[in-house]
């Protein structure tokens, strides 16, 4: 079975997007998560989510400048490339 490349974009609910991204990896898909909202869950809940993402092999990315110190920053060109690469 070939692996599918899935892109999860968190447009408004970063909490749910993180859960979805981690869950999709169960099927063996390569998953990329890009957070596009500054609205993040409380720090305790976020720590659990980031642990789950790490276990799933997902490094969260962001288009939000205020989050660039906690996640890998992605500019407009990088976002366009991520969308084009998802299959």
Contact map, one row per residue, 1 for C-alpha under 8 A:
111000000000000000000000000000000000000000000000000000000000000000000000000000000000000
111100000000000000000000000000000000000000000000000000000000000000000000000000000000000
111110000000000000000000000111000000000000000000000000000000000000000000000000000000000
011111000000000000000000000111000000000000000000000000000000000000000000000000000000011
001111100000000000000000000011110000000000000000000000000000000000000000000000000000111
000111110000000000000000000011110000000000000000000000000000000000000000000000000000011
000011111000000000000000000000111100000000000000000000000000000000000000000000000110010
000001111100000010011000000000111100000000000000000000000000000000000000000000000000000
000000111110000010000000000000001111000000000000000000000000000000000000000000000000000
000000011111110011000000000000001111100000000000000000000000000000000000000000000000000
000000001111110000000000000000000011100000000000000000000000000000000000000000000000000
000000000111110000000000000000000001101000000000000000000000000000000000000000000000000
000000000111111110000000000000000000101100000000000000000000000000000000000000000000000
000000000111111111000000000000000010101110000000000000000000000000000000000000000000000
000000000000111111100000000000000000000110000100100000000000000000000000000000000000000
000000000000111111110000000000000000000000000000000000000000000000000000000000000000000
000000011100111111111000000000001000000000000000000000000000000000000000000000000000000
000000000100011111111100000000001000000000000000100010000000000000000000000000000000000
000000000000001111111110000000000000000000000000100000000000000000000000000000000000000
000000010000000111111111000000000000000000000000000000000000000000000000000000000000000
000000010000000011111111100000111000000000000000000010000100000000000000000000000000000
000000000000000001111111110000000000000000000000000110010100000000000000000000000000000
000000000000000000111111110000000000000000000000000000000000000000000000000000000000000
000000000000000000011111111110100000000000000000000000000000000000000000000000000000000
000000000000000000001111111111100000000000000000000000010000000000000000000000000000000
000000000000000000000111111110000000000000000000000000000000000000000000000000000000000
000000000000000000000001111110000000000000000000000000000000000000000000000000000000000
001100000000000000000001111111000000000000000000000000000000000000000000000000000000000
001111000000000000000001111111100000000000000000000000000000000000000000000000000000000
001111000000000000000000100111110000000000000000000000000000000000000000000000000000000
000011110000000000001001100011111000000000000000000000000100000000000000000000000000000
000011110000000000001000000001111100000000000000000000000111000000000000000000000000000
000000111100000011001000000000111110000000000000000000000111100000000000000000000000000
000000111100000000000000000000011111000000000000000000000001111000000000000000000000000
000000001110010000000000000000001111110000000000000000000001111100000000000000000000000
000000001111000000000000000000000111110000000000000000000000011100000000000000000000000
000000000111110000000000000000000011111100000000000000000000000100000000000000000000000
000000000000000000000000000000000011111100000000000000000000000101100000000000000000000
000000000001110000000000000000000000111110000000000000000000000000000000000000000000000
000000000000111000000000000000000000111111000100000000000000000000000000000000000000000
000000000000011000000000000000000000001111101100000000000000000000000000000000000000000
000000000000000000000000000000000000000111111100000000000000000000000000000000000000000
000000000000000000000000000000000000000011111110000000000000000000000000000000000000000
000000000000000000000000000000000000000001111111000000000000000000000000000000000000000
000000000000000000000000000000000000000011111111100000000000000000000000000000000000000
000000000000001000000000000000000000000111111111110000000000000000000000000000000000000
000000000000000000000000000000000000000000111111111000000000000000000000000000000000000
000000000000000000000000000000000000000000011111111100000000000000000000000000000000000
000000000000001001100000000000000000000000001111111110000000000000000000000000000000000
000000000000000000000000000000000000000000000111111111000000000000000000000000000000000
000000000000000000000000000000000000000000000011111111100000000000000000000000000000000
000000000000000000000100000000000000000000000001111111110000000000000000000000000000000
000000000000000001001100000000000000000000000000111111111111000000000000000000000000000
000000000000000000000000000000000000000000000000011111111110000000000000000000000000000
000000000000000000000000000000000000000000000000001111111100000000000000000000000000000
000000000000000000000100100000000000000000000000000111111100000000000000000000000000000
000000000000000000000000000000000000000000000000000011111110000000000000000000000000000
000000000000000000001100000000111000000000000000000011111111000000000000000000000000000
000000000000000000000000000000011000000000000000000011001111100000000011000000000000000
000000000000000000000000000000011110000000000000000010000111110000000011000000000000000
000000000000000000000000000000001110000000000000000000000011111000000011110000000000000
000000000000000000000000000000000111000000000000000000000001111110110011110000000000000
000000000000000000000000000000000111000000000000000000000000111110010000111100100000000
000000000000000000000000000000000011110000000000000000000000011111110000100000000000000
000000000000000000000000000000000000000000000000000000000000011111110000100000000000000
000000000000000000000000000000000000010000000000000000000000000111111000000000000000000
000000000000000000000000000000000000010000000000000000000000010111111110100000000000000
000000000000000000000000000000000000000000000000000000000000011111111111100000000000000
000000000000000000000000000000000000000000000000000000000000000001111111000000000000000
000000000000000000000000000000000000000000000000000000000000000000111111000000000000000
000000000000000000000000000000000000000000000000000000000011110000111111100000000000000
000000000000000000000000000000000000000000000000000000000011110000011111110000000000000
000000000000000000000000000000000000000000000000000000000000111110110011111000000000000
000000000000000000000000000000000000000000000000000000000000111000000001111111100000000
000000000000000000000000000000000000000000000000000000000000001000000000111111100000000
000000000000000000000000000000000000000000000000000000000000001000000000011111110000000
000000000000000000000000000000000000000000000000000000000000000000000000011111111000000
000000000000000000000000000000000000000000000000000000000000000000000000011111111100000
000000000000000000000000000000000000000000000000000000000000001000000000011111111110000
000000000000000000000000000000000000000000000000000000000000000000000000000111111111000
000000000000000000000000000000000000000000000000000000000000000000000000000011111111100
000000100000000000000000000000000000000000000000000000000000000000000000000001111111110
000000100000000000000000000000000000000000000000000000000000000000000000000000111111110
000000000000000000000000000000000000000000000000000000000000000000000000000000011111111
000010000000000000000000000000000000000000000000000000000000000000000000000000001111111
000111100000000000000000000000000000000000000000000000000000000000000000000000000111111
000111000000000000000000000000000000000000000000000000000000000000000000000000000001111
